[in-house]
Amino acid sequence: MEKLSLKLEIIEICRKIKQESENNLLIAIKDAELSANEYGQPKDRYDSFRAQLSTKREMLTHQLLKVQEEIALLDRIDIIRECDTAGFGAIVITPVQKVFISIGIGKLKMPDGSDLYAISAVVPFAKAIRDHKKGDSFEFNGRKIEILDLF
């Protein structure tokens, strides 16, 4: 049960980070729209400032959709069962590092002071450990690494 509560805590940390990104992007999109509205109608058909504002808003909207997809991926993780093989939703502990295979966030500072890395399931390290079990060894970047724990 302790492992599942840790997994839930990690998911909540990741969700909080992504929701903060989502809120920041929503504010930025609103600011871009406000700037475009304040600028008014295009001065001529070659109005580059208006085009820049439009491009910025489209870029921010694309980033927002990506963040929302990542939040949806976090919601798909089954928090009531321990994983028996390394894959999406698993926390894998090796002598080198602790990783949470979910979405690519990077280094997370845990409340106990330890570091954990939230990585995407498509990065090379996640691919190298996919389908391995606790106690298995795998090779990554020329190093043999053992899986100490997995849940």
C-alpha positions in Angstrom: 0.0 0.0 0.0 2.9 2.3 0.8 4.2 2.0 -2.8 0.8 2.9 -4.3 0.5 6.0 -2.1 3.9 7.0 -3.2 2.9 6.5 -6.9 -0.3 8.6 -6.2 1.9 11.4 -4.7 4.2 11.4 -7.7 1.2 11.5 -10.1 -0.2 14.5 -8.2 3.2 16.3 -8.3 3.3 15.8 -12.1 -0.3 16.8 -12.5 0.3 20.0 -10.4 3.3 20.9 -12.6 1.2 20.4 -15.8 -1.8 22.2 -14.5 0.4 25.2 -13.7 1.7 25.1 -17.3 -1.8 24.9 -18.5 -2.8 28.0 -16.5 0.2 29.9 -17.7 -0.6 29.1 -21.3 -4.2 30.1 -20.9 -3.1 33.5 -19.6 -0.6 33.9 -22.4 -3.2 33.0 -25.0 -5.6 35.5 -23.5 -2.9 38.2 -23.5 -2.1 37.5 -27.2 -5.7 37.8 -28.1 -6.0 41.0 -26.1 -3.0 42.5 -27.8 -4.5 41.6 -31.2 -7.8 43.2 -30.3 -6.2 46.3 -29.0 -4.1 46.6 -32.2 -7.3 46.7 -34.2 -7.8 45.8 -37.9 -4.8 45.1 -40.1 -3.2 48.2 -41.5 -2.6 46.6 -44.8 -2.4 43.0 -46.1 1.4 42.9 -45.3 0.8 43.8 -41.6 3.6 41.7 -40.1 2.8 42.6 -36.4 -0.7 41.2 -36.8 0.7 38.1 -38.4 3.2 37.7 -35.5 0.4 38.0 -33.0 -1.6 35.3 -34.8 1.4 33.0 -35.1 2.1 33.4 -31.3 -1.5 32.6 -30.4 -1.4 29.5 -32.6 1.9 28.3 -31.1 0.5 28.8 -27.6 -2.7 27.0 -28.5 -0.6 24.1 -29.8 1.4 24.0 -26.6 -1.8 24.1 -24.5 -3.2 21.1 -26.4 0.0 19.1 -25.8 -0.1 19.9 -22.0 -3.8 18.9 -21.9 -2.9 15.6 -23.6 -0.2 15.0 -21.0 -2.6 15.6 -18.2 -5.0 13.1 -19.8 -2.1 10.6 -20.0 -1.6 11.0 -16.2 -5.3 10.4 -15.7 -5.0 7.0 -17.5 -2.4 5.6 -15.1 -3.9 2.9 -12.9 -3.1 3.9 -9.3 -4.7 0.9 -7.7 -2.4 -1.8 -9.0 1.4 -2.2 -8.8 3.1 -2.8 -12.1 5.0 -6.1 -12.4 6.9 -5.1 -15.6 8.5 -1.8 -16.6 6.2 0.2 -18.8 3.8 3.2 -18.9 2.8 4.1 -15.3 5.6 2.1 -13.6 8.1 3.5 -11.1 11.4 1.8 -11.6 14.3 2.0 -9.1 17.8 1.2 -10.2 21.2 1.9 -8.5 21.6 4.7 -11.0 18.2 6.5 -10.6 14.5 6.4 -9.9 12.2 6.9 -12.8 8.5 7.3 -13.3 7.6 6.2 -16.8 4.7 8.5 -17.7 5.3 12.0 -19.3 8.5 13.8 -19.9 8.9 16.3 -17.1 12.4 15.6 -15.9 13.8 15.8 -12.4 11.3 16.0 -9.6 12.2 16.8 -6.0 10.3 14.4 -3.7 9.1 15.5 -0.3 11.6 13.2 1.4 14.4 15.1 -0.5 15.2 12.4 -3.0 15.2 12.9 -6.8 13.0 11.1 -9.2 12.8 11.5 -13.0 9.4 11.6 -14.8 10.2 10.3 -18.3 8.2 9.7 -21.4 7.6 6.1 -22.4 9.3 6.8 -25.8 12.7 7.9 -24.6 15.6 5.5 -25.0 15.9 4.7 -21.3 12.2 3.7 -21.1 12.5 1.6 -24.2 15.6 -0.1 -22.8 13.8 -1.2 -19.6 10.4 -1.9 -21.2 8.9 -5.3 -20.2 11.7 -6.1 -17.7 10.8 -7.2 -14.1 12.2 -6.6 -10.7 15.6 -8.2 -10.4 16.2 -8.2 -14.2 19.3 -6.5 -15.7 19.4 -4.6 -18.9 22.0 -2.7 -20.9 21.9 1.0 -21.5 24.7 3.1 -22.9 27.1 0.3 -22.5 26.3 -0.2 -18.8 24.6 -3.2 -17.3 21.9 -1.9 -14.8 19.8 -4.0 -12.5 16.2 -3.2 -11.6 16.1 -3.1 -7.7 12.4 -2.4 -7.4 9.4 -1.8 -9.6 5.8 -0.9 -8.9 
